[in-house]
Amino acid sequence: MLVTLKELVQLAYKSDYAVPAFNIHTYEDAVAIVKGAEEMKSPVILMASPSAIKHLGIKVAACIMNELAQNAVVPVVSHLDHATDLDIIFKAMKVGFSSVMYDGSNLSFEENVQNTKLVVRVARAFGVSVEAEIGRVGKSEEGEEVIQILTEPDAASRFFELTQVDALAVAVGTAHGMQKQEAQINFERVEEIQNVVDVPLVLHGSSGVPDEDLTKISKMRFGKINIGTVLKTVYVDRIRKVLQEQPQLKDQIRLLQEASIAVTEMVKHKIKLLNSSGRM
Protein backbone atom coordinates (compact mmCIF):
# COMPACT_ATOMS: atom_id res chain seq x y z
CA MET A 1 0.00 0.00 0.00
CA LEU A 2 1.22 3.49 -0.82
CA VAL A 3 1.60 5.70 2.25
CA THR A 4 3.29 8.98 3.20
CA LEU A 5 6.59 9.31 4.99
CA LYS A 6 4.93 11.03 7.93
CA GLU A 7 2.68 8.04 8.59
CA LEU A 8 5.62 5.66 8.90
CA VAL A 9 8.24 7.72 10.70
CA GLN A 10 5.86 8.97 13.36
CA LEU A 11 5.18 5.38 14.38
CA ALA A 12 8.86 4.46 14.37
CA TYR A 13 9.80 7.64 16.23
CA LYS A 14 7.66 6.61 19.15
CA SER A 15 8.97 3.05 19.23
CA ASP A 16 12.26 1.12 19.20
CA TYR A 17 12.87 0.78 15.47
CA ALA A 18 13.54 2.83 12.36
CA VAL A 19 12.05 2.53 8.89
CA PRO A 20 14.59 1.44 6.24
CA ALA A 21 14.85 3.68 3.18
CA PHE A 22 16.55 2.19 0.13
CA ASN A 23 17.69 3.94 -3.04
CA ILE A 24 16.46 2.47 -6.31
CA HIS A 25 18.04 2.83 -9.75
CA THR A 26 16.21 0.23 -11.83
CA TYR A 27 12.87 -1.55 -11.89
CA GLU A 28 14.61 -4.76 -10.82
CA ASP A 29 16.19 -3.41 -7.67
CA ALA A 30 12.93 -1.70 -6.70
CA VAL A 31 11.13 -5.04 -6.99
CA ALA A 32 13.87 -6.75 -5.00
CA ILE A 33 13.61 -4.18 -2.19
CA VAL A 34 9.84 -4.57 -1.87
CA LYS A 35 10.20 -8.36 -1.95
CA GLY A 36 12.62 -8.23 0.96
CA ALA A 37 10.33 -5.93 2.93
CA GLU A 38 7.34 -8.19 2.31
CA GLU A 39 9.23 -11.28 3.41
CA MET A 40 10.21 -9.49 6.62
CA LYS A 41 6.79 -7.86 7.06
CA SER A 42 8.47 -4.48 7.32
CA PRO A 43 7.40 -1.04 6.13
CA VAL A 44 9.83 0.37 3.59
CA ILE A 45 10.72 3.59 1.81
CA LEU A 46 11.71 3.51 -1.87
CA MET A 47 13.92 6.49 -2.75
CA ALA A 48 14.78 8.01 -6.12
CA SER A 49 18.01 9.99 -5.92
CA PRO A 50 19.10 12.59 -8.50
CA SER A 51 21.00 9.89 -10.42
CA ALA A 52 17.90 7.68 -10.50
CA ILE A 53 15.77 10.58 -11.76
CA LYS A 54 18.35 11.29 -14.44
CA HIS A 55 18.34 7.64 -15.49
CA LEU A 56 14.63 6.85 -15.29
CA GLY A 57 12.93 10.21 -15.58
CA ILE A 58 10.70 11.53 -12.86
CA LYS A 59 7.43 10.11 -14.25
CA VAL A 60 8.83 6.62 -14.80
CA ALA A 61 10.42 6.60 -11.34
CA ALA A 62 7.10 7.57 -9.77
CA CYS A 63 5.21 4.97 -11.82
CA ILE A 64 7.60 2.18 -10.80
CA MET A 65 7.53 2.99 -7.11
CA ASN A 66 3.83 3.75 -6.88
CA GLU A 67 2.82 0.65 -8.84
CA LEU A 68 4.93 -1.53 -6.57
CA ALA A 69 3.61 0.26 -3.49
CA GLN A 70 -0.02 -0.10 -4.44
CA ASN A 71 0.37 -3.85 -4.94
CA ALA A 72 2.57 -4.49 -1.91
CA VAL A 73 1.27 -6.14 1.26
CA VAL A 74 3.40 -3.81 3.39
CA PRO A 75 3.34 0.01 3.65
CA VAL A 76 5.59 1.61 1.02
CA VAL A 77 6.61 5.26 0.56
CA SER A 78 7.67 6.69 -2.81
CA HIS A 79 10.27 9.28 -1.88
CA LEU A 80 12.22 11.85 -3.88
CA ASP A 81 15.69 11.96 -2.34
CA HIS A 82 18.13 14.89 -2.14
CA ALA A 83 16.33 17.27 -4.48
CA THR A 84 17.89 20.72 -4.69
CA ASP A 85 15.74 22.03 -7.56
CA LEU A 86 12.35 23.31 -6.46
CA ASP A 87 10.86 22.68 -9.91
CA ILE A 88 11.81 19.00 -9.68
CA ILE A 89 10.21 18.80 -6.25
CA PHE A 90 6.95 20.31 -7.44
CA LYS A 91 6.91 17.99 -10.48
CA ALA A 92 7.46 15.03 -8.15
CA MET A 93 4.41 16.02 -6.12
CA LYS A 94 2.37 16.36 -9.29
CA VAL A 95 3.29 12.94 -10.67
CA GLY A 96 2.51 11.13 -7.43
CA PHE A 97 5.49 10.89 -5.09
CA SER A 98 4.15 10.55 -1.56
CA SER A 99 7.23 12.16 -0.01
CA VAL A 100 9.99 14.58 -1.00
CA MET A 101 13.29 15.69 0.48
CA TYR A 102 14.39 19.25 -0.12
CA ASP A 103 18.16 19.44 0.32
CA GLY A 104 19.22 22.99 1.09
CA SER A 105 22.31 21.92 3.04
CA ASN A 106 24.65 23.86 0.72
CA LEU A 107 22.72 27.10 1.24
CA SER A 108 22.78 29.56 4.09
CA PHE A 109 20.52 28.81 7.04
CA GLU A 110 18.14 31.58 5.96
CA GLU A 111 17.89 30.37 2.36
CA ASN A 112 17.41 26.79 3.48
CA VAL A 113 14.57 27.83 5.78
CA GLN A 114 12.92 30.02 3.15
CA ASN A 115 12.93 27.33 0.46
CA THR A 116 11.93 24.56 2.85
CA LYS A 117 8.94 26.56 4.08
CA LEU A 118 7.78 26.97 0.48
CA VAL A 119 8.14 23.25 -0.17
CA VAL A 120 6.20 22.42 3.00
CA ARG A 121 3.40 24.82 2.09
CA VAL A 122 2.95 23.31 -1.38
CA ALA A 123 3.36 19.75 -0.10
CA ARG A 124 0.57 20.20 2.43
CA ALA A 125 -1.79 21.01 -0.44
CA PHE A 126 -0.81 17.77 -2.19
CA GLY A 127 -0.88 15.61 0.93
CA VAL A 128 2.84 14.93 0.53
CA SER A 129 5.38 14.57 3.36
CA VAL A 130 8.56 16.66 3.52
CA GLU A 131 12.04 15.84 4.75
CA ALA A 132 14.78 18.48 4.90
CA GLU A 133 18.40 18.63 6.07
CA ILE A 134 20.21 20.84 8.56
CA GLY A 135 23.96 20.52 8.76
CA ARG A 136 25.70 18.68 5.92
CA VAL A 137 26.45 14.98 5.55
CA GLY A 138 29.93 14.21 4.22
CA LYS A 139 30.05 13.82 0.42
CA SER A 140 27.14 14.57 -1.86
CA GLU A 141 24.55 11.95 -2.76
CA GLU A 142 26.45 11.41 -6.01
CA GLY A 143 29.75 10.82 -4.20
CA GLU A 144 31.35 14.22 -4.79
CA GLU A 145 33.54 15.55 -2.01
CA VAL A 146 31.87 18.15 0.20
CA ILE A 147 32.79 19.43 3.63
CA GLN A 148 30.86 17.77 6.43
CA ILE A 149 29.16 20.15 8.84
CA LEU A 150 27.85 18.48 11.97
CA THR A 151 24.34 19.55 12.88
CA GLU A 152 24.21 22.09 15.69
CA PRO A 153 21.40 21.34 18.18
CA ASP A 154 20.28 24.97 18.39
CA ALA A 155 20.19 25.28 14.60
CA ALA A 156 18.18 22.05 14.34
CA SER A 157 15.68 23.31 16.90
CA ARG A 158 15.26 26.67 15.19
CA PHE A 159 15.05 25.09 11.73
CA PHE A 160 12.27 22.72 12.79
CA GLU A 161 10.40 25.46 14.61
CA LEU A 162 10.42 27.62 11.48
CA THR A 163 9.69 24.91 8.88
CA GLN A 164 7.66 22.20 10.64
CA VAL A 165 9.02 19.47 8.36
CA ASP A 166 7.84 15.88 8.85
CA ALA A 167 11.37 14.49 9.17
CA LEU A 168 14.74 16.12 9.74
CA ALA A 169 18.00 14.79 8.29
CA VAL A 170 21.00 15.52 10.49
CA ALA A 171 24.77 15.21 10.07
CA VAL A 172 26.26 13.22 12.94
CA GLY A 173 29.27 11.47 11.42
CA THR A 174 28.19 9.56 8.30
CA ALA A 175 29.07 10.13 4.65
CA HIS A 176 27.42 9.18 1.39
CA GLY A 177 29.06 6.59 -0.82
CA MET A 178 31.06 4.75 1.85
CA GLN A 179 32.26 1.34 0.65
CA LYS A 180 33.31 0.17 4.11
CA GLN A 181 31.48 0.29 7.44
CA GLU A 182 33.83 2.79 9.02
CA ALA A 183 31.53 5.69 9.89
CA GLN A 184 31.94 7.01 13.42
CA ILE A 185 28.61 8.20 14.77
CA ASN A 186 28.80 11.09 17.20
CA PHE A 187 26.26 9.71 19.65
CA GLU A 188 26.76 12.62 22.03
CA ARG A 189 25.69 15.02 19.29
CA VAL A 190 22.70 12.80 18.51
CA GLU A 191 21.51 13.02 22.10
CA GLU A 192 22.03 16.80 22.18
CA ILE A 193 19.87 17.21 19.08
CA GLN A 194 17.16 14.91 20.40
CA ASN A 195 16.98 16.88 23.63
CA VAL A 196 15.88 20.01 21.80
CA VAL A 197 13.98 18.77 18.72
CA ASP A 198 10.74 16.80 18.80
CA VAL A 199 10.70 15.40 15.27
CA PRO A 200 11.69 12.08 13.66
CA LEU A 201 15.34 12.26 12.63
CA VAL A 202 16.86 10.83 9.44
CA LEU A 203 20.32 9.30 9.06
CA HIS A 204 21.90 9.55 5.60
CA GLY A 205 24.94 7.62 4.41
CA SER A 206 24.07 4.57 6.49
CA SER A 207 25.81 2.00 4.28
CA GLY A 208 29.01 3.02 6.07
CA VAL A 209 27.65 2.50 9.59
CA PRO A 210 28.81 -0.65 11.47
CA ASP A 211 26.00 -3.11 12.14
CA GLU A 212 26.02 -2.65 15.91
CA ASP A 213 25.88 1.14 15.60
CA LEU A 214 23.06 0.91 13.08
CA THR A 215 21.00 -1.10 15.54
CA LYS A 216 21.84 1.32 18.35
CA ILE A 217 20.90 4.45 16.45
CA SER A 218 17.69 2.94 15.09
CA LYS A 219 16.44 2.87 18.69
CA MET A 220 17.29 6.53 19.31
CA ARG A 221 14.22 8.19 17.79
CA PHE A 222 15.51 8.05 14.23
CA GLY A 223 12.43 7.49 12.11
CA LYS A 224 14.24 6.86 8.81
CA ILE A 225 17.60 5.30 7.92
CA ASN A 226 18.89 5.80 4.35
CA ILE A 227 20.76 2.96 2.66
CA GLY A 228 22.01 3.06 -0.91
CA THR A 229 25.64 2.32 -1.70
CA VAL A 230 25.67 -1.20 -0.29
CA LEU A 231 22.77 -2.20 -2.56
CA LYS A 232 24.62 -0.96 -5.64
CA THR A 233 27.67 -2.91 -4.50
CA VAL A 234 25.94 -6.26 -4.00
CA TYR A 235 23.96 -5.82 -7.23
CA VAL A 236 27.09 -5.36 -9.34
CA ASP A 237 29.13 -7.91 -7.40
CA ARG A 238 26.54 -10.63 -8.02
CA ILE A 239 26.48 -9.88 -11.76
CA ARG A 240 30.28 -9.97 -11.88
CA LYS A 241 30.36 -13.32 -10.08
CA VAL A 242 27.77 -14.89 -12.39
CA LEU A 243 29.65 -13.75 -15.49
CA GLN A 244 32.91 -15.12 -14.13
CA GLU A 245 31.30 -18.46 -13.41
CA GLN A 246 29.27 -18.52 -16.65
CA PRO A 247 31.23 -16.51 -19.27
CA GLN A 248 29.02 -17.80 -22.09
CA LEU A 249 25.79 -16.51 -20.50
CA LYS A 250 23.85 -14.25 -22.89
CA ASP A 251 20.59 -13.84 -20.96
CA GLN A 252 20.33 -10.39 -19.38
CA ILE A 253 17.14 -11.34 -17.55
CA ARG A 254 19.02 -14.12 -15.76
CA LEU A 255 21.69 -11.62 -14.73
CA LEU A 256 19.12 -9.19 -13.38
CA GLN A 257 17.35 -11.97 -11.50
CA GLU A 258 20.60 -13.00 -9.85
CA ALA A 259 21.41 -9.38 -8.93
CA SER A 260 17.94 -8.97 -7.47
CA ILE A 261 18.44 -11.96 -5.18
CA ALA A 262 21.53 -10.29 -3.74
CA VAL A 263 19.63 -7.05 -3.18
CA THR A 264 16.76 -8.82 -1.42
CA GLU A 265 19.22 -10.63 0.86
CA MET A 266 20.88 -7.34 1.86
CA VAL A 267 17.53 -5.61 2.37
CA LYS A 268 16.45 -8.35 4.77
CA HIS A 269 19.74 -8.07 6.65
CA LYS A 270 19.35 -4.31 7.12
CA ILE A 271 15.72 -4.69 8.18
CA LYS A 272 16.83 -7.06 10.95
CA LEU A 273 19.39 -4.54 12.16
CA LEU A 274 16.81 -1.74 12.23
CA ASN A 275 14.31 -3.91 14.12
CA SER A 276 11.55 -3.03 11.64
CA SER A 277 10.46 -6.58 10.80
CA GLY A 278 6.89 -7.38 11.75
CA ARG A 279 5.98 -3.69 12.01
CA MET A 280 3.44 -3.61 9.20
C-alpha positions as CSV (number, residue, x, y, z in Angstrom):
1,M,0.0,0.0,0.0
2,L,1.2,3.5,-0.8
3,V,1.6,5.7,2.3
4,T,3.3,9.0,3.2
5,L,6.6,9.3,5.0
6,K,4.9,11.0,7.9
7,E,2.7,8.0,8.6
8,L,5.6,5.7,8.9
9,V,8.2,7.7,10.7
10,Q,5.9,9.0,13.4
11,L,5.2,5.4,14.4
12,A,8.9,4.5,14.4
13,Y,9.8,7.6,16.2
14,K,7.7,6.6,19.2
15,S,9.0,3.1,19.2
16,D,12.3,1.1,19.2
17,Y,12.9,0.8,15.5
18,A,13.5,2.8,12.4
19,V,12.1,2.5,8.9
20,P,14.6,1.4,6.2
21,A,14.8,3.7,3.2
22,F,16.6,2.2,0.1
23,N,17.7,3.9,-3.0
24,I,16.5,2.5,-6.3
25,H,18.0,2.8,-9.8
26,T,16.2,0.2,-11.8
27,Y,12.9,-1.5,-11.9
28,E,14.6,-4.8,-10.8
29,D,16.2,-3.4,-7.7
30,A,12.9,-1.7,-6.7
31,V,11.1,-5.0,-7.0
32,A,13.9,-6.7,-5.0
33,I,13.6,-4.2,-2.2
34,V,9.8,-4.6,-1.9
35,K,10.2,-8.4,-2.0
36,G,12.6,-8.2,1.0
37,A,10.3,-5.9,2.9
38,E,7.3,-8.2,2.3
39,E,9.2,-11.3,3.4
40,M,10.2,-9.5,6.6
41,K,6.8,-7.9,7.1
42,S,8.5,-4.5,7.3
43,P,7.4,-1.0,6.1
44,V,9.8,0.4,3.6
45,I,10.7,3.6,1.8
46,L,11.7,3.5,-1.9
47,M,13.9,6.5,-2.7
48,A,14.8,8.0,-6.1
49,S,18.0,10.0,-5.9
50,P,19.1,12.6,-8.5
51,S,21.0,9.9,-10.4
52,A,17.9,7.7,-10.5
53,I,15.8,10.6,-11.8
54,K,18.4,11.3,-14.4
55,H,18.3,7.6,-15.5
56,L,14.6,6.9,-15.3
57,G,12.9,10.2,-15.6
58,I,10.7,11.5,-12.9
59,K,7.4,10.1,-14.3
60,V,8.8,6.6,-14.8
61,A,10.4,6.6,-11.3
62,A,7.1,7.6,-9.8
63,C,5.2,5.0,-11.8
64,I,7.6,2.2,-10.8
65,M,7.5,3.0,-7.1
66,N,3.8,3.8,-6.9
67,E,2.8,0.7,-8.8
68,L,4.9,-1.5,-6.6
69,A,3.6,0.3,-3.5
70,Q,0.0,-0.1,-4.4
71,N,0.4,-3.8,-4.9
72,A,2.6,-4.5,-1.9
73,V,1.3,-6.1,1.3
74,V,3.4,-3.8,3.4
75,P,3.3,0.0,3.6
76,V,5.6,1.6,1.0
77,V,6.6,5.3,0.6
78,S,7.7,6.7,-2.8
79,H,10.3,9.3,-1.9
80,L,12.2,11.9,-3.9
81,D,15.7,12.0,-2.3
82,H,18.1,14.9,-2.1
83,A,16.3,17.3,-4.5
84,T,17.9,20.7,-4.7
85,D,15.7,22.0,-7.6
86,L,12.3,23.3,-6.5
87,D,10.9,22.7,-9.9
88,I,11.8,19.0,-9.7
89,I,10.2,18.8,-6.2
90,F,7.0,20.3,-7.4
91,K,6.9,18.0,-10.5
92,A,7.5,15.0,-8.2
93,M,4.4,16.0,-6.1
94,K,2.4,16.4,-9.3
95,V,3.3,12.9,-10.7
96,G,2.5,11.1,-7.4
97,F,5.5,10.9,-5.1
98,S,4.2,10.5,-1.6
99,S,7.2,12.2,0.0
100,V,10.0,14.6,-1.0
101,M,13.3,15.7,0.5
102,Y,14.4,19.2,-0.1
103,D,18.2,19.4,0.3
104,G,19.2,23.0,1.1
105,S,22.3,21.9,3.0
106,N,24.6,23.9,0.7
107,L,22.7,27.1,1.2
108,S,22.8,29.6,4.1
109,F,20.5,28.8,7.0
110,E,18.1,31.6,6.0
111,E,17.9,30.4,2.4
112,N,17.4,26.8,3.5
113,V,14.6,27.8,5.8
114,Q,12.9,30.0,3.2
115,N,12.9,27.3,0.5
116,T,11.9,24.6,2.9
117,K,8.9,26.6,4.1
118,L,7.8,27.0,0.5
119,V,8.1,23.2,-0.2
120,V,6.2,22.4,3.0
121,R,3.4,24.8,2.1
122,V,3.0,23.3,-1.4
123,A,3.4,19.7,-0.1
124,R,0.6,20.2,2.4
125,A,-1.8,21.0,-0.4
126,F,-0.8,17.8,-2.2
127,G,-0.9,15.6,0.9
128,V,2.8,14.9,0.5
129,S,5.4,14.6,3.4
130,V,8.6,16.7,3.5
131,E,12.0,15.8,4.7
132,A,14.8,18.5,4.9
133,E,18.4,18.6,6.1
134,I,20.2,20.8,8.6
135,G,24.0,20.5,8.8
136,R,25.7,18.7,5.9
137,V,26.4,15.0,5.5
138,G,29.9,14.2,4.2
139,K,30.0,13.8,0.4
140,S,27.1,14.6,-1.9
141,E,24.6,12.0,-2.8
142,E,26.4,11.4,-6.0
143,G,29.8,10.8,-4.2
144,E,31.4,14.2,-4.8
145,E,33.5,15.5,-2.0
146,V,31.9,18.1,0.2
147,I,32.8,19.4,3.6
148,Q,30.9,17.8,6.4
149,I,29.2,20.1,8.8
150,L,27.8,18.5,12.0
151,T,24.3,19.6,12.9
152,E,24.2,22.1,15.7
153,P,21.4,21.3,18.2
154,D,20.3,25.0,18.4
155,A,20.2,25.3,14.6
156,A,18.2,22.1,14.3
157,S,15.7,23.3,16.9
158,R,15.3,26.7,15.2
159,F,15.1,25.1,11.7
160,F,12.3,22.7,12.8
161,E,10.4,25.5,14.6
162,L,10.4,27.6,11.5
163,T,9.7,24.9,8.9
164,Q,7.7,22.2,10.6
165,V,9.0,19.5,8.4
166,D,7.8,15.9,8.9
167,A,11.4,14.5,9.2
168,L,14.7,16.1,9.7
169,A,18.0,14.8,8.3
170,V,21.0,15.5,10.5
171,A,24.8,15.2,10.1
172,V,26.3,13.2,12.9
173,G,29.3,11.5,11.4
174,T,28.2,9.6,8.3
175,A,29.1,10.1,4.7
176,H,27.4,9.2,1.4
177,G,29.1,6.6,-0.8
178,M,31.1,4.8,1.9
179,Q,32.3,1.3,0.7
180,K,33.3,0.2,4.1
181,Q,31.5,0.3,7.4
182,E,33.8,2.8,9.0
183,A,31.5,5.7,9.9
184,Q,31.9,7.0,13.4
185,I,28.6,8.2,14.8
186,N,28.8,11.1,17.2
187,F,26.3,9.7,19.7
188,E,26.8,12.6,22.0
189,R,25.7,15.0,19.3
190,V,22.7,12.8,18.5
191,E,21.5,13.0,22.1
192,E,22.0,16.8,22.2
193,I,19.9,17.2,19.1
194,Q,17.2,14.9,20.4
195,N,17.0,16.9,23.6
196,V,15.9,20.0,21.8
197,V,14.0,18.8,18.7
198,D,10.7,16.8,18.8
199,V,10.7,15.4,15.3
200,P,11.7,12.1,13.7
201,L,15.3,12.3,12.6
202,V,16.9,10.8,9.4
203,L,20.3,9.3,9.1
204,H,21.9,9.5,5.6
205,G,24.9,7.6,4.4
206,S,24.1,4.6,6.5
207,S,25.8,2.0,4.3
208,G,29.0,3.0,6.1
209,V,27.6,2.5,9.6
210,P,28.8,-0.6,11.5
211,D,26.0,-3.1,12.1
212,E,26.0,-2.7,15.9
213,D,25.9,1.1,15.6
214,L,23.1,0.9,13.1
215,T,21.0,-1.1,15.5
216,K,21.8,1.3,18.3
217,I,20.9,4.5,16.5
218,S,17.7,2.9,15.1
219,K,16.4,2.9,18.7
220,M,17.3,6.5,19.3
221,R,14.2,8.2,17.8
222,F,15.5,8.0,14.2
223,G,12.4,7.5,12.1
224,K,14.2,6.9,8.8
225,I,17.6,5.3,7.9
226,N,18.9,5.8,4.3
227,I,20.8,3.0,2.7
228,G,22.0,3.1,-0.9
229,T,25.6,2.3,-1.7
230,V,25.7,-1.2,-0.3
231,L,22.8,-2.2,-2.6
232,K,24.6,-1.0,-5.6
233,T,27.7,-2.9,-4.5
234,V,25.9,-6.3,-4.0
235,Y,24.0,-5.8,-7.2
236,V,27.1,-5.4,-9.3
237,D,29.1,-7.9,-7.4
238,R,26.5,-10.6,-8.0
239,I,26.5,-9.9,-11.8
240,R,30.3,-10.0,-11.9
241,K,30.4,-13.3,-10.1
242,V,27.8,-14.9,-12.4
243,L,29.6,-13.7,-15.5
244,Q,32.9,-15.1,-14.1
245,E,31.3,-18.5,-13.4
246,Q,29.3,-18.5,-16.6
247,P,31.2,-16.5,-19.3
248,Q,29.0,-17.8,-22.1
249,L,25.8,-16.5,-20.5
250,K,23.9,-14.3,-22.9
251,D,20.6,-13.8,-21.0
252,Q,20.3,-10.4,-19.4
253,I,17.1,-11.3,-17.6
254,R,19.0,-14.1,-15.8
255,L,21.7,-11.6,-14.7
256,L,19.1,-9.2,-13.4
257,Q,17.3,-12.0,-11.5
258,E,20.6,-13.0,-9.9
259,A,21.4,-9.4,-8.9
260,S,17.9,-9.0,-7.5
261,I,18.4,-12.0,-5.2
262,A,21.5,-10.3,-3.7
263,V,19.6,-7.0,-3.2
264,T,16.8,-8.8,-1.4
265,E,19.2,-10.6,0.9
266,M,20.9,-7.3,1.9
267,V,17.5,-5.6,2.4
268,K,16.4,-8.3,4.8
269,H,19.7,-8.1,6.7
270,K,19.3,-4.3,7.1
271,I,15.7,-4.7,8.2
272,K,16.8,-7.1,11.0
273,L,19.4,-4.5,12.2
274,L,16.8,-1.7,12.2
275,N,14.3,-3.9,14.1
276,S,11.6,-3.0,11.6
277,S,10.5,-6.6,10.8
278,G,6.9,-7.4,11.7
279,R,6.0,-3.7,12.0
280,M,3.4,-3.6,9.2
